[in-house]
Amino acid sequence: MSEPIRNKKADFPVAPTPQNTPANNAPISSHAQQPGVASITEAASLFAKNPALISMIQGRLGSLVGRSSGYIESLPLPVRRRVAGLKGIQKDHAKLEAEFQEEVLQLEKKYLQKFTPLYQRRSEIVNGVAEPTETEVEAGEVEVEENTEETEKEAEEKPEAPSEETNVAGIPEFWLSAMKNQISLAEMITERDEEALKHLIDIRMEYLDRPGFRLIFEFSENEFFTNKTISKSYFYQEESGYGGDFIYDHAEGEKIDWKADKNLTLRVESKKQRNKSTKQTRVVKVTVPTESFFNFFVPPKPPTDEDDDAATDIEERLELDYQLGENIKEKLIPRAIDWFTGEALQFEEFGEDVEEDDEFDFDDEDDDEDDDEDRRSDNGDEESDEDDDGTSKPKKEAAECKTS
């Protein structure tokens, strides 16, 4: 009979509690050895060769979430009663949080009704239905520094040339320009999309009967689709979250009725096909999905039990899709004129990358590169990475206002 295994560890790790956590850290003289680069590389190689092992470990870890370590159950009965009482108080707090969020939603609906006449007035001016009043113009004028005398003289001396600009109605491409200045939206808009988005005459939103909201994109008649409006609805779950807030559930987009050969979410590719019998080849054209802003109206679907492997990717796409809808609802629609002019960009947070880059002195690096180029030119042993016309790849520019 084999000897019993001594000091056998628990099959599952438990949450740290006063019952299983040592009062002091392990002494420095402990013989425990930290993993080295070789052992980490070996472990990584093992996981790479065994995807089933990774899946099993993830499943085991997932089953541990929320499991009790046994600490609460080990407390004396009077203490456990007090813990239960605190949990009861917390439930009352959660109810008040849910009421708070519901009242916030009702307040948002109330003020949307007040905002709507302003949005309608904005739409009239943008689309040339009406002109702004003198009062509106004066209220919107921005204080600027006085022009220099030279600038004023140039303006006076410059002859007035006849122009068709006086016949322009409204503000052309207002919403397209505003969207191109909204960073998250600009990344989705392709050159092909712009031709269709030039016909975008309004973006508005409305709240649903159930928790959620709908974004409505209104278009003038165009060569791409027959829809007068294209909408997308965002739905929340019926139950509130831990803090009483609404939890995003899913989105539904309206079907776009594309005109023949005008679907911007598809592109045509030419591919060669070989006949197995005759070995002859022919070129066939196939349609494949492509990047387009209008994919926004085909939102990702929540993962199912069968999509365990792709669940993480789908969850990320759902989060990005929801954030995009929130940006349109909370930023673009209320302050469309600031996005059109680009003024809203100064209130956006672009991260700390720029600040971190400022800490480095690139001049020295450029000097080193110049020295290297000189040495290459003298020796003739290495070729330059520049293009034939002598221009190098453009450097990354800072965010700027994008207006059409």
Buried (B, 14 or more C-beta within 10 A) or exposed (E): EEEEEEEEEEEEEBEEEEEEEEEEEEEEEEEEEEEEEEEEEEEEEEEEEEEEEEEEEEEEEEEEEEEEBEBEEEEEEEEEEEEEEEEEEEEEEBEEBBEEBBEEBEEEEEEBEEBEEEBEBBBBBBBEEEEBEEEEEEEEEEEEEEEEEEEEEEEEEEEEEEEEEEEEEBBEBBBBBBBBBBEBBEEBBBEBBBBBBBBBBBBBBEBEEEBBBBBBBBBEEBEBBEBEEBBBBBBBBEEBBEEBBBEBBBBBBBEBEBEEEBBBBBBEEEEEEEEEEEEEEEEEEEEEEBBBBBBBBBBBEBBEEEEEEEBEEBEEBBEEBBEBBBBBBEBBBBBBBBBBBBBBBEEEEEEEEEEEEEEEEEEEEEEEEEEEBEEEEEEEEEEEEEEEEEEEEEEEEEBEBBBE
